[in-house]
Each structure stands twice: as structure tokens, then as C-alpha cells.
């Protein structure tokens, strides 16, 4: 199987799985906080000087990490012109697997939960 064909097969399969999961997982349970006009999550009658949650920084760092990962993996289709394209594909797959395992670990440890 050609390397480009296998990349297209993996990306198509992954995109299909993610699209199906995104329709299956969301919880559509509106409550009083979600229906209130203040969507920021802070009490509008309280103090304006509430401490800033560090979880916002965690989400920002995760976004930057995965954004840089995409930027680093963007030249992968051009790796088919190299002498050993399978080695490049193996290294790229290992980077993706390592980042995916790290995200799963963080998710299971509850690091992505907003409420404690």
C-alpha cells in the first residue's frame, strides 16, 4: 500500500470517528446557569475581582501544543519524496500516539474538568 494512500485512509477514518463521537457525546441538559444572560460563569451580583482559574491556562497550553503538533506534521505528505518515507511516517505516528496518550491520561486524571 502506498504511503500517501495509508495517510489518506488514516485521516479519513479518524475524521469519521471524531465526527460520529461529536454527535454522540454532547450533553444537552440546559439548567438555570446555562439559560442565564451571563454566560461567563461568574455571579453578576458578586465582586468583580474574583481569582482567575488556572484551568484556562491549561486549556490554552493544550491548544498551543496540539496547534504546534499540526504545524510540525503538515509537511508529512511531502515526506513521500524522501529516501525512506516509512521512517518519517513511523516517527510522525509515534508523536501522535504519545500526544494522544498524554491527553487521555490528563482526561482520566480529571485535569480537564471545570468543577471539582
N, C-alpha and C positions, 0 to 999 in steps of 0.2 A: 504494500500500500504506500502510496506517495505521502511524503511528509505534509505537504500542503492539504491533501485530502484528509489526512488524520486530524490536522488542526481544525479544518472546517467542520469535521464530524464532531470533535470535542466541543467546539464553541456552539454549534447548533444544539447539541444535546444539553449542554449546560444552560443555554438560554431558554430552552423549552422547559427544563425542570424548574428554573427560577421563576418563569412566568406562571407556571401552574401553582407553585408554592405561594407566590404573592397573592393569588386569588383565593387560596385555601386558608392561609394563616391569619389574616387581619381579624381583629375583634371589633365588631360594630355594636358596641354597647354604650350609647350616649348616657351620661349622667349629668348631674347639676353643674359640675365643674366644666365639662366639655361644652355644655349649652350656654354657659355664661358669656357675656360680651368680652370679658378679659381673657384672652387666650394665652397670655404669657405664663399663667400658673401662679402668679403672686396675688395675695389678697389685696384688693384695691383700697381697702379701708385701713390697712396697716402701714407700717413705716416704709418709706421708700429706700431705706438703707439696709436692706436685707443682705446677708452674706451671699456671695456668688458661689454657686456649686462647682466643684472641681470636675464633676462629671461632664460638663460642657467641654472642658479641655480634653478629656479622654476621647470624646466623640470627634473633636477636631483633629487630634493626633491620629486616630484611626482613619479618618478621611484622608489626611495627608499621606499616611502610609500606603493606603490602597491606591491613591492617586499616583504616587510615585512608582508604585509597582506597575501600573498600567503604562506609565511613560517608559519604564525600563523594558517592558515586554513588547512594546509597539514594534520594534524592528525585527521581531521574531519571524514574520513571513519572509523577510529578505535573507534570513539565515539559510534558506534552501540553496543559495548560491555558494555557500561555503564548502570547504573540502569535506568536513564531517558534520552535516546538519543534524544528525541524530544526537550528537553530544550536546549541541546547543538546545535542542528540544528537551533533552533529559534534564539539563540544568534549569531551564525555564519551568519545567513541570515540578522540579523539586522546590523551587522558590515558591510557586503557587501552593504546593502541598504544605510547606512549612507555615506560610501565612494563614492558610485555611485552618490548620491545626491550632495555631495561636488564637485565632478568632473563636474557634469552638471552645477552647479552654477558657478564654475570657468570658464567653457567654455562659458556660456551665458554672463558673465561679460566681456569677451574678454581678460581674463588673459593668454590664450594660443595663442593669435595672435602675430605673429612676427612683423608685420608692424602696426603702429598706425595711 
